[in-house]
Amino acid sequence: MPFASVLTLIRPDQPDSALEGAIGFAGDGHLMVLVAAKAPPAPVSAYDMTSGTAWLEATEEARRWAAESADAVEALLARRDQRGAVSGHVAGPVHLSDLVASASRCADIVLMPVGAARDQELEHAVVNGAMFETGAPVLVYPAATTPASTPKNVLVAWKATPESGRALRLALPVLKTAASVTVLLIDPEPGARGHGEEPGADIATYLAHHGIRPEVVKLPSEGRTAEEDITRQVRETGADMLVMGAYGHSRLRQRIFGGTTQAILDAPPCPVFFAH
């Protein structure tokens, strides 16, 4: 079991099925579940007694809803004999990110299932709180699936960047148990500041030191985007996990102009192990 401590974040209105992937992934490990209800917007004016009273009532209702949902999740974990801890919270965007950061400091990995109905506030909290505040890896996967904690075929999307290096090192427990590991380099250029004299040789040697014998694939993009090449390689290798560095460029730039991280987040071709 590569991950002894797993963290995930859900909303009170999500069905039990939303936790199936997390329970399946955690296995014999410890699963921490944060149940986070959205905080109602605060009154515009401190002197508006009517709005203030309504806000207090709405906040109390959100607390009750989060607590009841947390109790239901605890019961579900007990029925499934899943070790874990559950806590209910009411949080706005900033507090939600802080909650994730605090919890992920003591977690091996943070799970982020993504479905058709995207919760941008929740996803932002996971990315900001885990990746940027604590450096914890985040596993993004389609919500209707159960990701494997010990995948058989792993694809590493490799770039000579600090983010890729961090993702690779954090993913070593997964890579060591995989039957096959493929390292993908797209348009690699030799050089002392990048991939070295022979692109792919350094990472292959590094992985060999850990008992991993990867296949190195060097691919010319030929006008395709990086996410297109990565997605195609996932299909061709039958990868059941993709490992890659996240946000080599700023999040603002990616949000405005797009980028590989955001494109893969929007449509993960398989469970994706991200680290920043």
PEUR-V479170 format. One record per pair of residues at least 24 apart in sequence whose ideal C-beta (glycine too) atoms are under 10 Angstrom apart, sorted by the first residue. I is the first residue (numbers start at 1). J is the second residue. D is the distance in whole Angstrom. If there is no record, write none. Layout:
i;j;d
I;J;D
I;J;D
This chain:
i;j;d
1;26;9
1;27;6
1;28;5
1;29;6
1;108;10
1;149;7
1;150;8
1;173;9
1;177;10
2;27;10
2;29;9
2;108;8
2;109;9
2;149;6
2;150;7
2;151;10
2;171;9
2;172;9
2;173;4
2;174;5
2;175;9
2;176;8
2;177;7
3;27;9
3;29;6
3;30;9
3;31;10
3;107;8
3;108;4
3;109;5
3;111;10
3;137;9
3;139;9
3;149;6
3;150;10
3;173;7
3;174;9
4;28;8
4;29;5
4;30;6
4;83;10
4;107;9
4;108;6
4;109;10
4;173;10
5;29;6
5;30;5
5;31;8
5;32;7
5;84;10
5;103;10
5;104;10
5;106;7
5;107;5
5;108;5
5;109;8
6;30;7
6;31;5
6;32;7
6;33;9
6;84;8
6;107;7
6;108;7
6;109;6
6;110;8
6;111;6
6;139;9
6;149;8
7;31;8
7;32;5
7;33;8
7;34;7
7;84;10
7;85;10
7;100;8
7;103;5
7;104;6
7;105;10
7;106;8
7;107;4
7;108;8
7;109;7
7;110;5
7;111;7
7;112;10
7;126;9
7;129;10
7;130;8
7;136;8
7;138;10
8;32;7
8;33;6
8;34;7
8;84;10
8;103;10
8;107;9
8;109;10
8;110;7
8;111;4
8;112;8
8;113;8
8;126;9
8;139;9
9;33;8
9;34;5
9;35;8
9;36;6
9;89;9
9;96;8
9;99;8
9;100;6
9;103;8
9;104;10
9;110;8
9;111;8
9;112;8
9;113;10
9;119;9
9;122;6
9;123;9
9;125;7
9;126;6
9;129;9
9;130;9
10;34;7
10;35;6
10;36;7
10;69;8
10;70;10
10;73;8
10;86;10
10;111;10
10;113;9
10;119;10
10;122;8
11;35;8
11;36;7
11;37;7
11;38;8
11;65;10
11;66;9
11;69;8
11;119;7
11;121;10
11;122;7
12;36;8
12;37;5
12;38;9
12;62;8
12;64;10
12;65;5
12;66;6
12;67;9
12;68;7
12;69;4
12;70;8
12;72;9
12;73;9
12;88;8
12;89;10
12;90;10
13;37;9
13;38;10
13;65;8
13;69;8
14;69;8
14;73;10
14;113;9
14;115;9
14;117;10
14;119;9
14;122;10
14;143;9
16;72;8
16;73;8
16;75;10
16;76;6
16;79;10
16;80;10
17;143;8
17;144;8
18;73;10
18;113;7
18;115;8
18;143;6
18;144;10
19;73;7
19;76;7
19;77;8
19;80;9
19;82;9
19;84;10
19;111;10
19;113;9
20;76;10
20;80;9
20;113;9
20;143;9
20;144;9
20;145;9
20;146;6
21;111;7
21;113;6
21;139;10
21;141;7
21;142;9
21;143;7
21;144;8
21;145;6
21;146;5
21;147;6
21;271;9
22;77;10
22;82;9
22;84;9
22;111;5
22;112;10
22;113;7
22;139;10
22;141;10
22;146;9
22;147;9
23;76;8
23;77;7
23;80;6
23;81;10
23;82;5
23;84;9
23;146;8
24;80;10
24;82;10
24;145;9
24;146;4
24;147;8
24;148;8
24;149;8
25;109;9
25;111;6
25;113;10
25;139;8
25;141;8
25;146;7
25;147;5
25;148;7
25;149;5
25;150;10
25;271;9
26;77;9
26;80;10
26;82;6
26;83;8
26;84;7
26;109;10
26;111;8
26;149;8
27;82;9
27;83;10
27;148;10
27;149;6
27;150;9
28;81;10
28;82;9
28;83;8
28;149;10
29;82;9
29;83;7
29;84;9
29;108;8
29;109;9
29;149;8
30;82;9
30;83;5
30;84;6
30;85;7
30;106;10
30;107;9
30;108;9
31;73;10
31;77;7
31;80;10
31;82;6
31;83;7
31;84;4
31;85;8
31;86;9
31;107;10
31;111;9
32;84;6
32;85;5
32;86;8
32;87;8
32;103;6
32;104;9
32;106;8
32;107;6
32;110;9
33;69;10
33;70;8
33;73;5
33;74;8
33;76;9
33;77;8
33;82;10
33;84;6
33;85;7
33;86;5
33;87;8
33;88;10
33;103;10
33;111;10
34;66;10
34;70;9
34;73;10
34;85;10
34;86;8
34;87;6
34;88;8
34;89;6
34;91;9
34;96;9
34;99;6
34;100;7
34;102;10
34;103;6
34;104;10
34;110;10
34;122;10
34;125;9
34;126;10
35;65;9
35;66;5
35;67;8
35;68;9
35;69;5
35;70;5
35;71;9
35;72;9
35;73;6
35;74;10
35;86;7
35;87;7
35;88;5
35;89;7
35;90;10
36;62;10
36;66;7
36;69;10
36;70;10
36;87;9
36;88;8
36;89;5
36;90;8
36;91;5
36;92;10
36;95;9
36;96;6
36;99;7
36;100;9
36;119;10
36;121;9
36;122;7
36;125;8
37;61;9
37;62;4
37;63;7
37;64;9
37;65;5
37;66;4
37;67;9
37;68;10
37;69;8
37;70;10
37;88;7
37;89;7
37;90;5
37;91;8
38;62;7
38;65;10
38;66;10
38;90;8
38;91;8
38;92;7
38;93;9
38;96;9
38;119;9
38;121;7
38;122;9
39;63;10
39;89;9
39;90;5
39;91;6
39;92;4
39;93;9
39;94;10
39;95;7
39;96;9
40;90;8
40;92;9
41;92;8
42;92;9
58;90;10
59;90;6
60;90;9
61;90;9
62;88;10
62;89;9
62;90;4
62;91;9
63;88;8
63;89;9
63;90;5
64;88;9
64;90;10
65;90;8
66;90;6
66;91;9
91;121;9
91;122;10
91;125;8
92;121;8
92;125;10
93;120;10
93;121;5
93;122;9
93;124;7
93;125;7
93;128;9
94;125;9
94;128;9
95;125;9
96;121;7
96;122;7
96;124;8
96;125;4
96;126;9
96;128;9
96;129;8
97;121;9
97;124;7
97;125;4
97;126;8
97;127;9
97;128;5
97;129;4
97;130;9
97;132;9
97;133;7
98;125;9
98;128;9
98;129;7
98;133;8
99;125;7
99;129;7
100;124;10
100;125;5
100;126;6
100;127;9
100;128;8
100;129;3
100;130;6
100;131;10
100;133;8
100;134;8
100;136;9
100;138;10
101;125;9
101;126;10
101;128;8
101;129;4
101;130;7
101;131;10
101;132;8
101;133;4
101;134;5
101;136;9
102;129;8
102;133;9
102;134;9
103;129;8
103;130;9
103;134;9
103;136;9
104;129;6
104;130;4
104;131;9
104;133;8
104;134;5
104;135;9
104;136;4
104;137;9
104;138;9
105;129;10
105;130;9
105;133;8
105;134;5
105;135;9
105;136;7
106;134;9
106;136;9
107;134;9
107;136;6
107;137;9
108;136;8
108;137;8
108;170;9
108;173;8
109;136;7
109;137;5
109;138;7
109;139;6
109;149;9
109;170;8
109;171;10
109;173;10
109;174;10
109;273;8
109;275;10
110;134;9
110;136;5
110;137;7
110;138;5
110;139;7
110;140;10
110;274;10
111;138;8
111;139;5
111;140;8
111;141;7
111;147;8
111;271;9
112;138;5
112;139;7
112;140;5
112;141;8
112;143;10
112;265;9
112;268;10
112;272;9
112;274;9
113;139;9
113;140;8
113;141;6
113;142;7
113;143;4
113;144;8
113;145;8
113;146;10
113;147;9
113;268;10
113;271;10
114;140;6
114;141;7
114;142;7
114;143;6
114;265;7
114;266;8
114;267;9
114;268;7
114;272;10
115;142;7
115;143;4
115;144;7
116;142;10
116;143;8
116;144;9
117;143;9
118;143;10
118;265;10
118;266;8
123;265;8
124;251;9
127;246;8
127;247;8
127;251;8
127;261;9
127;265;8
127;274;8
127;276;8
128;251;8
130;274;9
130;275;9
130;276;9
131;163;9
131;166;10
131;246;6
131;247;7
131;251;10
131;261;10
131;274;7
131;275;7
131;276;4
132;246;9
132;247;8
132;251;8
132;276;6
134;276;10
135;166;7
135;170;8
135;275;7
135;276;7
136;170;8
136;275;8
136;276;9
137;166;9
137;167;7
137;169;10
137;170;5
137;171;7
137;174;10
137;243;9
137;246;9
137;273;6
137;274;6
137;275;4
137;276;9
138;246;8
138;265;10
138;272;8
138;273;8
138;274;5
138;275;7
138;276;9
139;174;10
139;241;8
139;268;10
139;271;6
139;272;7
139;273;6
139;274;8
140;242;9
140;246;9
140;264;8
140;265;6
140;266;10
140;268;5
140;270;10
140;271;7
140;272;5
140;273;8
140;274;6
141;241;9
141;268;6
141;270;8
141;271;4
141;272;7
141;273;10
142;267;9
142;268;6
142;269;9
142;270;8
142;271;8
145;240;10
145;268;10
145;270;9
145;271;8
146;271;9
147;240;8
147;241;7
147;268;10
147;270;8
147;271;4
147;272;9
147;273;9
148;174;9
148;177;10
148;178;10
148;240;6
148;241;7
148;270;10
148;271;7
149;173;9
149;174;8
149;177;9
149;241;9
149;271;10
150;174;7
150;176;10
150;177;5
150;178;8
150;179;10
150;240;10
150;241;9
151;175;9
151;177;8
151;178;6
151;179;9
151;180;10
151;181;10
151;239;8
151;240;4
151;241;4
151;242;9
151;243;10
151;270;9
151;271;7
151;273;9
152;177;9
152;178;6
152;179;5
152;180;7
152;238;8
152;239;9
152;240;6
152;241;9
153;178;7
153;179;7
153;180;5
153;181;8
153;182;7
153;234;9
153;237;6
153;238;5
153;239;5
153;240;6
153;241;8
153;270;9
154;178;5
154;179;9
154;180;7
154;181;5
154;182;7
154;183;9
154;212;9
154;214;9
154;237;9
154;239;6
154;240;8
154;241;5
154;242;8
154;243;6
154;270;10
154;271;10
154;273;8
155;180;9
155;181;8
155;182;5
155;183;8
155;184;6
155;214;10
155;215;10
155;217;9
155;230;8
155;233;6
155;234;6
155;236;9
155;237;6
155;238;9
155;239;4
155;240;9
155;241;7
155;242;5
155;243;7
155;244;9
155;269;9
155;270;8
155;272;10
156;181;7
156;182;7
156;183;5
156;184;7
156;185;9
156;203;8
156;207;9
156;212;10
156;214;7
156;216;10
156;217;10
156;239;9
156;241;10
156;242;8
156;243;5
156;244;7
156;245;10
156;273;9
157;182;10
157;183;9
157;184;5
157;185;9
157;186;8
157;226;8
157;227;9
157;229;9
157;230;5
157;233;8
157;234;9
157;242;6
157;243;7
157;244;4
157;245;8
157;260;8
157;264;9
157;272;9
158;182;10
158;183;5
158;184;6
158;185;5
158;186;9
158;188;8
158;195;9
158;199;9
158;200;8
158;202;10
158;203;6
158;214;9
158;216;9
158;217;10
158;218;10
158;243;9
158;244;8
158;245;9
159;184;10
159;185;8
159;186;8
159;187;10
159;188;8
159;194;9
159;195;9
159;226;9
159;244;8
159;245;7
159;248;7
159;260;9
160;185;9
160;188;8
160;189;9
160;191;9
160;193;8
160;194;4
160;195;5
160;196;8
160;199;8
160;202;8
160;203;9
161;194;9
161;245;6
161;248;5
162;245;8
162;248;8
162;276;9
163;244;8
163;245;3
163;246;6
163;247;7
163;248;5
163;249;10
163;261;9
163;274;9
163;275;7
163;276;6
164;203;9
164;243;9
164;244;7
164;245;4
164;246;9
164;248;8
164;275;9
165;203;9
165;206;9
165;245;7
165;275;9
166;245;7
166;246;9
166;275;5
166;276;7
167;243;6
167;244;6
167;245;5
167;246;7
167;272;10
167;273;7
167;274;7
167;275;4
167;276;8
168;203;7
168;206;8
168;207;8
168;243;7
168;244;9
168;245;8
168;273;10
168;275;8
169;206;9
169;210;10
169;275;8
170;243;9
170;273;8
170;274;10
170;275;5
171;241;8
171;242;10
171;243;5
171;244;9
171;273;5
171;274;10
171;275;8
172;206;10
172;207;9
172;210;6
172;211;10
172;212;8
172;243;10
173;210;10
174;241;7
174;243;7
174;273;7
175;207;7
175;210;7
175;211;9
175;212;5
175;214;8
175;241;9
175;243;7
175;273;10
176;207;9
176;210;6
176;211;6
176;212;6
177;212;10
178;212;8
178;214;10
178;239;10
178;240;9
178;241;8
178;243;10
180;212;10
180;213;9
180;214;8
180;215;7
180;237;7
180;238;9
180;239;9
181;207;7
181;212;6
181;213;8
181;214;4
181;215;7
181;216;10
181;237;10
181;239;10
181;241;10
181;243;9
182;214;6
182;215;5
182;216;8
182;217;6
182;233;7
182;234;10
182;236;9
182;237;5
182;238;10
182;239;7
183;207;8
183;212;10
183;214;5
183;215;7
183;216;5
183;217;7
183;218;9
183;243;9
184;215;10
184;216;8
184;217;5
184;218;8
184;219;6
184;226;10
184;229;7
184;230;7
184;232;10
184;233;5
184;234;9
184;237;9
184;239;10
184;242;9
184;244;9
185;216;7
185;217;7
185;218;5
185;219;7
186;217;9
186;218;8
186;219;5
186;220;8
186;221;5
186;224;9
186;225;10
186;226;6
186;228;10
186;229;5
186;230;8
186;233;9
186;260;9
187;218;9
187;219;8
187;220;6
187;221;5
187;222;9
187;226;9
187;229;9
188;216;10
188;218;6
188;219;9
188;220;10
225;258;9
225;259;10
225;260;7
225;263;7
226;259;9
226;260;4
226;261;10
226;263;8
226;264;9
227;258;9
227;259;9
227;260;5
227;261;9
227;262;9
227;263;4
227;264;6
227;265;10
227;266;9
227;267;8
227;269;9
228;260;10
228;263;9
229;260;10
230;260;7
230;263;9
230;264;7
230;269;7
230;272;9
231;263;9
231;264;8
231;267;8
231;268;9
231;269;4
231;270;9
232;269;9
233;269;9
234;264;10
234;268;9
234;269;4
234;270;5
234;272;9
235;269;7
235;270;9
237;270;10
238;270;9
239;269;8
239;270;6
239;271;9
239;272;10
240;270;6
240;271;7
241;270;6
241;271;5
241;272;8
241;273;6
242;268;8
242;269;7
242;270;6
242;271;7
242;272;5
242;273;7
242;274;9
243;271;10
243;272;8
243;273;5
243;274;8
243;275;8
244;272;7
244;273;7
244;274;6
244;275;8
245;274;8
245;275;6
245;276;7
246;272;9
246;273;10
246;274;4
246;275;6
246;276;5
247;274;9
247;275;10
247;276;5
248;276;9
251;276;10
